[in-house]
Amino acid sequence: MALGMFMFSAVDTMAKFLTDTIHPFQIVWCRQLGLLLGVVVLIGLKGRSVLVSANPALQIGRGALAAVSATLFIIGVKFVPLADAVAITFVAPFMVTVMGALILREPVGIRRWTAVIIGFIGTLIVIRPGLGALHPAAGLLVIAAGAFALRQILSRILAGGDSAGTTVAYTAIVSCILLTGPMLFVWETPGSTTEILLLVAMAALAAAGETLVILALDAAQAVVVAPLQYTLLIWGTFYGFVVFGQFPDGWTWFGALIIVATGIYTLNRERLAQRRSR
């Protein structure tokens, strides 16, 4: 999981770098194409049974959400520093808690509701709406996090009938199909060898990262490995400073620490709840 997060952060860095010369739709399509190649490998290992779903309609909906969240993130990260963008997307676990209570009728105690509220406060500290601290595109990152959270809710619903491999396969296939249309209208052949190499590397690392996450989820419970997703903030800060010369200010660090602390607390409460249910 940690290695997968490292690769995803590298993918985000390449995507942000490429937004200066390549349209976000084209970048997202290339990224999702990498995931599709990873699925091809998965089908080669496990056979076409990976494509058999108990609920294809929900799988298609999840794939559409993947296309939306990835596109909004790439557009947002074009204008927002990488570490700040990553910190904002960490609001997704809190949204999952809220959606789980409203949509799945999952029981949520006062402690987890408190963690959700504190986590949102941390997000507001990072964004600081109305103060001009971040570009208005930060709002797109919040929407992207919301789409990602809804994807997680659909994953919980689908988990009862479909394997993780099937869910990833549908996500890659559906998102690639949906993104191909708009990509055709903005496509521009990369003008340099560097752009071509970055697009290829981005697609390959996206496929590798997705595969590693699948392996991690197969080897351990999600609530055990999920906290490692927060290492994205470390790598996002590192890449943001080395590649773009951007370093988060004190308020961003403060808000990010609140988000991470409450996020890990929420995951820990979920793990305890799962133990009690057994």
N, C-alpha and C positions, 0 to 999 in steps of 0.2 A: 504493500500500500504506500509506504514511504517513497519507494522508487517510482511508483506510478505518479505520485504527486509531483515529484521532481521533474518528470517528463512532461506532465501537463503544464507546469509552470514555464518550462522551456517553450512549449507550444504557444502559450499566451504571449510570451516575449517576442517570438518570431512574428506572431500575428500583429502585435502592436507596431513592430518595426515596419511590416509590410503595408500597413494602412496609409503610409505616406504616399505610396505610389500605386497601390492596387485596391480596387473596390472591396468593401467588407463582404459583399455577397460572394465574390470570387474566392476570398480567403476562407470564409466559412465552408464553402463547397469543397475546397481542397482539404480542409481539416476533416470534414465528415467523410470524404472519400477515403482518407486514411483509416477511419473507423470501419468503413465498409470492407477494406482490404483485410483488416483484422478479423472481421466476421467470415470472410472467405476462408481464412486459415482455420477458424473455429469449425466451419462446416466440413473442411477437409479432415479435421481430427475426429469430429463426433458424428458426421453424416448429416443428411438432409433433415433428419428428425428434429434438428435445432429449429427449423422453420415451422414446426407444427405448434400452433397456439390454441389454448382453450378459449381465448377471448381476443380474437384478432382486431376487433373494433377498438378496444382499449389500447392495444399495442400500437395501432395506427395513430391514435390520439397522443400517445406518449411520444411517438416519433415526431409528430408535428410540434409538440412542445419543445423537443430537443432542438429542432430547427430554429424555433423562435428564440429560445434562451441563448443559443450559441451566437445567433446573428446580433441580438441586442448587446451581448457582452462585447463582441468585437467592435461594434459601433461605439459603445461607451468607452472602451479602453483606448480608443483612438484619441480621446480628449482628456482622459483621467489618468493620473500616474498609476503604474501597474500595482504597486503595493496598496494604494487606496482602493483601487477597483477590486482587488482580492478581498480586502477587509469588508467592503460593502456586501459582496456576495455571501459572506459568512452569515448574513441574516437569514439565509435559506433554512437552516435547522429550526429556527424559531417559527418560521412560517409553516414548516411541516407540523410542528406541535399544534399550532392554531388550526390548520386545515384538518389535522387528524381528529381534533375535538369536534369540529363543525361538520366534517364530511363523513368520517368513519365512526363518529360517536365514541372515540377513545376517551377513557377517563383521564383527566389531567388535574392533579392536585394543586393546591395553593402554592406550593414551592416551585413547581414547574411554571405556573402562570407568572409568578414573581420573576423567575429567571428569564422568561420571554420578554417581560416589560423592561427589565434591566438591559437585556440584549438589544432591544430596540433603541433604548437610550444611548447605548454605546454606538450604534449605527448613526444616530443623529449627531453624535459628537464628531464622528468621522466626516459626515457629509456637511454638517453645519449649514443647513438650508437658510437662505436669506442673507448669509454673511459673505457670500461670494468666495468661500474657501475652495470649492470645487466647481468644475464646469457643470452646467445644467444636465449634461449627458449622464451624470451620476444617477439621475432618475431612471434612465434606461437600465442601469445595472441593478437597481432595486427591482424593476419589472422582470429582468432576466432571472434574478434570484427567486421571484415569485413563480415564474414558469418552471424553474428547476425544482422548487418545492412541490409543485403540483405533480411533476413527473415522479417524485419520490412517493407521493400518495398513491398514484397509479401503480407504482412498483409494488407497494404493499398489497394492493388489491390483486395484482397479477401473480404475486408470489405463491398463492395457494394452488395455481394450476399450471404456471409456466416456470421454466428454469431461468436462471440469470442469463444464460447464454441465448435463450430464445428472445428475451427482452432486449438484450443488446443488439441482436441480429435485426429485429424489427426496427429498433431505433435508428440504426445505421442506414438501413435500406429506405425507410420512409423519409428520413430527413434528407438523404441524398436526392431522392426523387423530387421532393418539394423545393429544394434549393436549386435544382437544375434549371427550372423555368426562369426565375429572375436572374440567375447567373448568366444565362445566354444573352441577356440584354445589356449587361455591363462588362462582358468578357473583353479583356485586352491581353494580348500575348505578352508575357513578361519580357521586358526590354533588356534585361541583363542576366548573365549567368548566375549572379548572386541571388536574384529574385527566384529563379528556377530552383536553385539548390535549397533555398529557404522553404519554398513551397513543398518540395519533395521531402525535406527533413521534417517539416511540420506534420505532414500527413503520416510519415513513418512513425514519428514519436507519439502521435495521437493514437495510432493503432497499438503500439507497444504499451502505452500507458493504460489504455482500456483493457488490454489483455491482462496486465499485472493486477489491475483492480479486480477483475473477475476471479483471478487465481486467489487473491487475498480473501475475497468474500466466500470462495469455496472452502478455504482453509480455516476460517474463523468467523465468528458471529460479527455481523455488521457493527453492533454497538462496541465491539472490542477494537476493531481496526479503524472505525470512523474518526476518532480523535486525531489520527495521523493526517487527516485532510487539512488540519490547521498548519501543517508544515508549509503549505502553499504560501503563507504570509512571509515565512523566512525566505523562501526562494524568490517570491515576488519582490521583496525588498532588495535582495541581493542583485537580481537581474535588473531591477529598476535603476539601481545606483550605478552598476557597471556599464550597462548598455545605454541608458538614457540620462544618466547624471541626476536622477530624481531620488530624493530621500524623504520619507515621511516626516512631518513636523511632530512636535510633542503631543498636540491634541489628537492627531491620527493614531499615534502609538497608544495613548490613553484609551481612546475609544476602542481600538482593536483589542487591547488586553481585556477590556470589559466583555467584548463579544466572545473572545476565545474562552475566557473563564466561565461565563454563563453557558456557552455552548457545550463545553466539556461536562459541566454540572448536569445539564439537561440530558446528555447522552448517558451519564452515570445513573441518573434516576430511571432512565428507560431500561438500562441493564438490570437494575434492582427489581423493577416491576416485572420484567420477563422471568427473573429467577423465582419471584413469588408465585407467578402464574403456573409454574411447573409443580 
